[in-house]
Amino acid sequence: MSNGNKRTDLKANWHGPIQLWIMFISGLLMLMGTSIAGCSTNTVLPFISEKYHWNYSFLAMMAGVGIFAAVAGGLFFGWLSERKGPKFVAIVSLILGAVFLVIYGNTSSLGLFVFCILVLGFASGGYKESASLVLITNWFPRKKGIVLVWVTMGIVLANIVYEPFIPRAFAKFG
């Protein structure tokens, strides 16, 4: 397969800074989506259920339903990504997630808190599943499999980065 030109062979296997940046951003989106939507059952919910005297089992069940809301969000934002593009989807779903994350952290109403869990799961389907995967597919049409191996490490890093950090932050900042 080699045509004798080393430079061409090396360039075909090289990922430039823009491609590495896209991989980093996609991995970060996966980390954020997994941490916010999925890791809250062991970290945030025990503190909140104790603070407001809510039933932890109910909150954990609703967190599970919120993760299923990510599937609906992935379908909706996948459809939107076909029409508007993955960057638009990432921006819209990140803004939606940020707004409801602030409400999630400041509400004392159980109904609003549960609604925030569902919206956070739905929004994570936009930036975690739809936007990041479409970006990877667009930027790496031939090597998306190996790139996804590296990018989906963001999901695994949630247990390493998020799980130990959040209880310490709650203990220190409340």
PyMOL commands that set and color helices and strands:
alter all, ss='L'
color gray80, all
select helices_A, chain A and resi 6-13+17-41+44-52+56-84+86-106+110-139+144-151+153-173
alter helices_A, ss='H'
color red, helices_A
deselect
rebuild
show_as cartoon
